[in-house]
Amino acid sequence: MMRLALLGPANSIHLQRWAAALADRGLAVCVISQHRCERSLLPSAADVVWLPHVGTIGYFGNAPRLRQALSAWRPDLLNVHYASGYGTTATLSGFRPTLLSVWGSDVYDFPYESAFKGWLLRRNLRSATALASTSVAMAAQVRRLTPERNDVAVTPFGVELSVFAPSEGRRVAGRITIGTVKSLAKTYGIDLLLRAFAGLTRDAELRALPFELRLLVVGGGPERERLETLARELGIPRSTEFVGAVAHVDVPLWLNRLEIYCAPSRQESFGVAVIEASACGLPVVVSDVGGLPEVVRDGETGIVVGCEDVAALQAALKRLVLDESLRRSMGLAGRSLVERRFAWDVCVDRMLAAYEAVLAQKPAKSIRARS
């Protein structure tokens, strides 16, 4: 039985899902984190170690406790999630072998915030035994930062197809609802969606049709107040609903209230929200950034438009609003794509293959501190 230690944010649904899936596959799992969550959100069979220090200083100060925990638990492999913060803790622990999984902002934003952060991030990438990324695009970003690293496995987040599935029962007759399920941060371009939707409501051809257009924005975040103000300025407050943050378990219920899903992000490391929408049989409209073009087949499962191109975004949404058969065919094709490439079991298989590849290198274990 492989003994696996997972170091990362235990309060993240993504880490929780990895822990549960890997425990289900028969691995002995130990979750180690400074981000606490309810114990019930982690597998009952897993061991859990809460690191004592929190915040930025914790990523440095927790190294001795991590070293102690690893020495006692003796994993075959340490899988570190997030290359900046937790990557620093892992590097300082000196443990080998490690698979360092990058998530997004840790390689797209963090290394460019200061010279020190750039040096620290590169050191963490170089110190790991091997690297993993959720998308091909993000793997390329890792190689830009550390050109000598060619061992970047692609291990995407997957979708539980029995949970994310089409269900038309929650849709409202006489209404077409466009929507998104994302954190309300500038990165995700919700303001662009509001502007495009406002344009649709002023379109004479659409106004003449016998149905109502609605916009549903699901998610919380720092931009909510500004976005609600923008909706009022654009004259669409009555046709736009801001739901706020919802539990991940409820996301399929909200997705199945939509006819069209939209993700006009300015930056996106992978696009798990998009494949969740596709799994629910929705046509998707996305921007051409990061990993989004990897999860959408342009013209087949959805439409890819230029980043920050509101006119193109509006045109793509209008095309789908006007063509019910296109919405249906793209939704079916999207579900099929997810079944083939992003089913959760397929993604777990890919992560396990990455673990086996690291262990095949048979590097020596070490728990000495690095300078």
C-alpha positions as CSV (number, residue, x, y, z in Angstrom):
1,M,0.0,0.0,0.0
2,M,1.4,3.4,-1.0
3,R,1.7,5.8,1.9
4,L,0.9,9.3,0.6
5,A,1.2,12.6,2.5
6,L,-0.9,15.5,1.0
7,L,0.4,19.0,2.0
8,G,-1.9,21.8,1.0
9,P,-5.0,23.8,1.9
10,A,-7.4,21.4,3.6
11,N,-10.2,23.9,3.4
12,S,-10.1,23.6,-0.5
13,I,-12.7,21.4,-2.2
14,H,-10.0,20.4,-4.6
15,L,-7.7,19.0,-1.9
16,Q,-10.6,17.4,-0.1
17,R,-11.6,15.6,-3.4
18,W,-8.1,14.4,-4.0
19,A,-7.8,13.1,-0.4
20,A,-11.1,11.2,-0.7
21,A,-10.4,9.7,-4.1
22,L,-6.9,8.5,-3.2
23,A,-8.1,7.0,0.0
24,D,-10.9,5.2,-1.9
25,R,-8.2,3.8,-4.2
26,G,-6.6,2.1,-1.2
27,L,-3.7,4.6,-0.5
28,A,-2.8,5.4,3.1
29,V,-3.3,9.1,3.2
30,C,-2.2,11.8,5.6
31,V,-3.4,15.4,5.1
32,I,-1.1,18.1,6.4
33,S,-2.3,21.7,6.4
34,Q,-2.3,25.0,8.1
35,H,-5.7,25.7,6.6
36,R,-8.1,24.0,8.9
37,C,-11.5,22.6,8.0
38,E,-14.2,20.5,9.6
39,R,-12.8,17.0,10.1
40,S,-15.8,15.5,8.4
41,L,-14.8,17.0,5.1
42,L,-11.7,14.8,5.0
43,P,-11.7,11.0,4.6
44,S,-12.4,9.2,7.9
45,A,-9.6,6.8,7.1
46,A,-7.0,9.5,6.6
47,D,-4.7,10.8,9.2
48,V,-4.7,14.6,9.7
49,V,-1.9,16.9,11.0
50,W,-2.8,20.6,11.6
51,L,0.3,22.8,11.3
52,P,0.5,25.3,14.2
53,H,1.3,28.6,12.4
54,V,-1.0,30.3,9.9
55,G,-0.6,33.0,7.3
56,T,2.5,33.9,5.3
57,I,4.8,33.4,8.3
58,G,3.4,29.9,8.7
59,Y,4.8,28.8,5.3
60,F,8.3,29.3,6.8
61,G,7.6,28.6,10.5
62,N,5.8,25.3,9.9
63,A,8.8,23.6,8.3
64,P,10.1,22.0,11.6
65,R,6.6,20.6,12.4
66,L,6.2,19.3,8.9
67,R,9.6,17.6,9.1
68,Q,8.6,16.0,12.4
69,A,5.2,14.8,11.0
70,L,6.8,13.2,8.0
71,S,9.5,11.6,10.1
72,A,6.8,10.0,12.3
73,W,4.4,9.1,9.5
74,R,7.0,8.0,6.9
75,P,5.2,8.5,3.6
76,D,6.5,7.0,0.4
77,L,5.7,10.3,-1.4
78,L,4.8,13.9,-0.4
79,N,2.4,15.5,-2.8
80,V,2.5,19.3,-2.3
81,H,-0.3,21.5,-3.5
82,Y,0.4,25.1,-4.4
83,A,4.0,26.0,-5.3
84,S,4.4,29.3,-3.5
85,G,3.2,28.9,0.1
86,Y,3.1,25.2,0.7
87,G,5.9,24.7,-1.8
88,T,8.1,26.8,0.5
89,T,7.2,24.7,3.6
90,A,8.0,21.5,1.7
91,T,11.3,22.8,0.4
92,L,12.4,23.9,3.9
93,S,11.5,20.4,5.2
94,G,14.0,18.8,2.9
95,F,11.8,15.7,2.3
96,R,12.1,13.5,-0.7
97,P,10.5,12.4,-2.9
98,T,8.0,15.2,-3.6
99,L,5.5,15.9,-6.4
100,L,4.8,19.6,-6.4
101,S,1.4,20.4,-7.9
102,V,0.9,24.0,-9.2
103,W,-2.5,25.5,-9.1
104,G,-2.6,28.8,-11.0
105,S,-1.8,32.1,-9.2
106,D,1.2,30.5,-7.6
107,V,2.9,30.4,-11.0
108,Y,1.0,33.1,-13.0
109,D,1.0,35.9,-10.4
110,F,3.2,35.2,-7.3
111,P,6.7,35.1,-9.1
112,Y,6.1,38.5,-10.7
113,E,5.2,40.4,-7.5
114,S,8.8,40.9,-6.4
115,A,12.3,39.7,-7.1
116,F,12.3,37.7,-3.9
117,K,9.0,36.0,-4.7
118,G,10.3,35.1,-8.1
119,W,13.5,33.6,-6.6
120,L,11.5,31.7,-4.0
121,L,9.0,30.3,-6.4
122,R,11.8,29.1,-8.8
123,R,13.6,27.6,-5.9
124,N,10.6,25.6,-4.9
125,L,10.0,24.3,-8.4
126,R,13.6,23.3,-8.8
127,S,13.7,21.6,-5.4
128,A,10.8,19.2,-6.0
129,T,11.5,15.7,-7.3
130,A,8.8,16.2,-10.0
131,L,6.1,18.7,-10.9
132,A,2.4,18.5,-11.9
133,S,-0.1,20.9,-13.4
134,T,-3.8,20.9,-14.0
135,S,-3.4,22.1,-17.6
136,V,-1.0,22.0,-20.6
137,A,-1.0,25.8,-20.6
138,M,0.0,26.0,-17.0
139,A,2.7,23.3,-17.6
140,A,4.1,25.6,-20.3
141,Q,4.1,28.5,-17.8
142,V,6.1,26.3,-15.3
143,R,8.7,25.6,-18.1
144,R,8.9,29.4,-18.8
145,L,9.9,29.9,-15.1
146,T,12.2,26.9,-15.0
147,P,13.2,25.9,-18.5
148,E,15.3,23.0,-17.2
149,R,12.2,21.2,-15.8
150,N,10.7,18.9,-18.4
151,D,8.9,16.6,-15.9
152,V,5.6,18.4,-15.6
153,A,2.8,15.9,-15.5
154,V,-0.7,17.1,-16.5
155,T,-3.2,16.0,-13.8
156,P,-6.5,17.9,-14.3
157,F,-9.2,18.3,-11.8
158,G,-12.1,16.0,-12.9
159,V,-15.8,15.9,-12.6
160,E,-18.0,13.4,-10.8
161,L,-20.4,12.6,-13.7
162,S,-23.1,11.2,-11.5
163,V,-23.3,14.5,-9.7
164,F,-22.8,16.9,-12.5
165,A,-25.4,15.7,-15.0
166,P,-28.1,17.3,-17.2
167,S,-31.5,18.0,-15.5
168,E,-33.9,20.4,-17.2
169,G,-36.5,20.3,-14.5
170,R,-35.3,23.5,-12.8
171,R,-35.5,25.6,-15.9
172,V,-38.3,28.2,-16.4
173,A,-40.5,28.1,-19.5
174,G,-40.5,31.2,-21.6
175,R,-37.0,32.2,-20.3
176,I,-33.4,31.8,-21.5
177,T,-30.9,32.1,-18.7
178,I,-27.3,32.8,-19.3
179,G,-25.0,32.5,-16.3
180,T,-21.7,31.7,-14.6
181,V,-20.5,30.1,-11.4
182,K,-17.3,31.7,-10.4
183,S,-15.6,33.8,-7.7
184,L,-16.5,37.4,-8.2
185,A,-12.9,38.6,-8.8
186,K,-11.7,40.8,-11.6
187,T,-9.7,37.9,-13.0
188,Y,-12.9,36.1,-14.1
189,G,-14.3,38.9,-16.2
190,I,-17.8,39.0,-14.8
191,D,-17.9,42.7,-15.7
192,L,-17.4,41.7,-19.3
193,L,-20.4,39.3,-19.1
194,L,-22.5,42.0,-17.6
195,R,-21.7,44.4,-20.5
196,A,-22.3,41.7,-23.1
197,F,-25.6,40.8,-21.5
198,A,-26.7,44.4,-21.4
199,G,-26.0,44.6,-25.1
200,L,-28.3,41.5,-25.7
201,T,-31.1,43.2,-23.8
202,R,-30.9,46.2,-26.1
203,D,-30.7,44.0,-29.3
204,A,-33.9,44.6,-31.3
205,E,-33.9,41.1,-32.8
206,L,-33.8,39.5,-29.4
207,R,-36.3,41.9,-27.9
208,A,-38.9,40.8,-30.5
209,L,-38.6,37.1,-29.5
210,P,-41.3,35.6,-27.2
211,F,-39.0,34.8,-24.3
212,E,-37.3,36.6,-21.4
213,L,-33.5,36.9,-21.1
214,R,-32.0,36.5,-17.6
215,L,-28.5,36.6,-16.2
216,L,-27.6,34.4,-13.2
217,V,-24.3,35.1,-11.4
218,V,-23.5,32.5,-8.8
219,G,-20.5,33.1,-6.5
220,G,-19.1,35.5,-3.9
221,G,-16.0,37.6,-3.8
222,P,-14.5,41.0,-3.5
223,E,-16.0,42.4,-6.7
224,R,-19.7,41.8,-5.8
225,E,-20.6,45.3,-4.8
226,R,-18.8,46.8,-7.8
227,L,-20.5,44.4,-10.1
228,E,-24.0,45.0,-8.7
229,T,-23.3,48.8,-9.2
230,L,-22.3,48.1,-12.8
231,A,-25.5,46.1,-13.4
232,R,-27.5,49.1,-12.2
233,E,-25.5,51.5,-14.4
234,L,-26.1,49.2,-17.4
235,G,-29.8,49.1,-16.8
236,I,-30.0,45.4,-16.1
237,P,-30.6,45.0,-12.4
238,R,-34.1,43.5,-12.8
239,S,-32.9,40.8,-15.3
240,T,-29.7,40.0,-13.3
241,E,-29.6,37.9,-10.2
242,F,-26.6,37.8,-7.9
243,V,-26.9,34.6,-5.9
244,G,-23.7,34.8,-3.7
245,A,-21.5,32.0,-2.7
246,V,-23.0,28.4,-2.7
247,A,-21.7,25.1,-1.4
248,H,-20.0,23.0,-4.1
249,V,-22.6,20.3,-3.6
250,D,-25.2,22.7,-4.7
251,V,-23.4,23.9,-7.9
252,P,-25.2,21.3,-10.2
253,L,-28.6,22.7,-9.1
254,W,-27.6,26.2,-10.2
255,L,-26.0,25.0,-13.4
256,N,-29.2,23.2,-14.4
257,R,-31.1,26.5,-14.2
258,L,-29.0,27.8,-17.1
259,E,-29.3,27.4,-20.9
260,I,-25.9,28.9,-21.6
261,Y,-22.7,29.0,-19.4
262,C,-20.2,31.8,-19.8
263,A,-16.6,32.2,-18.5
264,P,-15.0,35.3,-20.1
265,S,-11.9,35.1,-17.8
266,R,-8.9,37.3,-18.1
267,Q,-6.8,34.5,-16.7
268,E,-7.7,30.9,-16.0
269,S,-5.2,28.1,-15.1
270,F,-7.5,25.2,-16.1
271,G,-11.3,25.7,-16.2
272,V,-12.9,23.1,-13.8
273,A,-16.1,25.3,-13.6
274,V,-16.4,25.0,-17.4
275,I,-16.1,21.2,-17.5
276,E,-18.7,21.1,-14.7
277,A,-21.0,23.1,-16.9
278,S,-20.3,20.9,-19.9
279,A,-21.0,17.8,-17.8
280,C,-24.4,19.3,-17.2
281,G,-25.0,19.5,-20.9
282,L,-24.6,23.2,-21.3
283,P,-23.1,25.0,-24.3
284,V,-20.2,27.2,-23.1
285,V,-18.8,30.5,-24.2
286,V,-15.2,31.2,-22.9
287,S,-12.3,33.5,-23.5
288,D,-9.1,32.2,-25.2
289,V,-6.9,32.4,-22.1
290,G,-4.9,29.8,-20.1
291,G,-6.4,26.4,-19.9
292,L,-9.9,27.3,-21.2
293,P,-9.2,26.4,-24.9
294,E,-8.1,22.9,-23.6
295,V,-11.5,22.2,-22.1
296,V,-13.7,23.6,-25.0
297,R,-13.7,22.5,-28.6
298,D,-14.5,25.7,-30.5
299,G,-17.6,25.3,-32.6
300,E,-18.3,21.8,-31.2
301,T,-18.8,22.1,-27.4
302,G,-18.9,25.8,-27.2
303,I,-17.5,29.1,-28.6
304,V,-14.1,30.6,-27.8
305,V,-13.8,34.4,-28.1
306,G,-10.9,36.8,-27.6
307,C,-10.1,38.0,-24.1
308,E,-11.9,41.2,-23.2
309,D,-13.7,41.3,-26.6
310,V,-17.2,42.3,-25.4
311,A,-18.5,42.5,-28.9
312,A,-17.4,39.0,-29.8
313,L,-18.8,37.7,-26.4
314,Q,-22.1,39.3,-27.1
315,A,-22.2,37.9,-30.6
316,A,-21.4,34.4,-29.4
317,L,-24.1,34.6,-26.7
318,K,-26.7,35.9,-29.3
319,R,-25.9,33.1,-31.6
320,L,-26.7,30.5,-28.9
321,V,-29.8,32.4,-27.7
322,L,-31.2,32.3,-31.2
323,D,-30.4,28.7,-32.0
324,E,-31.9,26.1,-29.7
325,S,-30.6,23.2,-31.8
326,L,-27.1,24.5,-31.6
327,R,-27.4,24.8,-27.8
328,R,-28.5,21.3,-27.6
329,S,-25.9,19.8,-29.9
330,M,-23.0,21.7,-28.2
331,G,-24.3,20.6,-24.8
332,L,-24.4,16.9,-25.8
333,A,-20.9,17.2,-27.3
334,G,-19.6,18.9,-24.2
335,R,-21.0,16.1,-22.0
336,S,-19.3,13.6,-24.3
337,L,-16.0,15.4,-24.1
338,V,-16.0,15.4,-20.3
339,E,-16.9,11.7,-20.2
340,R,-13.8,10.9,-22.3
341,R,-11.3,13.3,-20.9
342,F,-12.3,14.7,-17.6
343,A,-14.3,12.0,-15.7
344,W,-13.1,12.0,-12.1
345,D,-11.9,8.4,-12.3
346,V,-9.8,9.2,-15.4
347,C,-8.2,12.1,-13.6
348,V,-7.4,10.1,-10.5
349,D,-5.8,7.5,-12.7
350,R,-3.6,10.3,-14.1
351,M,-2.5,11.4,-10.7
352,L,-1.7,7.9,-9.6
353,A,0.4,7.5,-12.8
354,A,2.3,10.6,-11.8
355,Y,2.9,9.2,-8.4
356,E,4.2,5.9,-9.8
357,A,6.5,7.8,-12.2
358,V,8.1,9.7,-9.3
359,L,8.5,6.6,-7.2
360,A,10.1,4.8,-10.1
361,Q,13.0,7.2,-9.9
362,K,13.6,5.8,-6.4
363,P,15.2,9.0,-5.0
364,A,16.6,8.8,-1.5
365,K,14.3,10.1,1.3
366,S,15.6,13.0,3.4
367,I,14.1,15.1,6.2
368,R,17.1,17.4,6.8
369,A,16.4,21.1,6.4
370,R,17.6,22.9,3.3
371,S,19.6,26.1,3.6
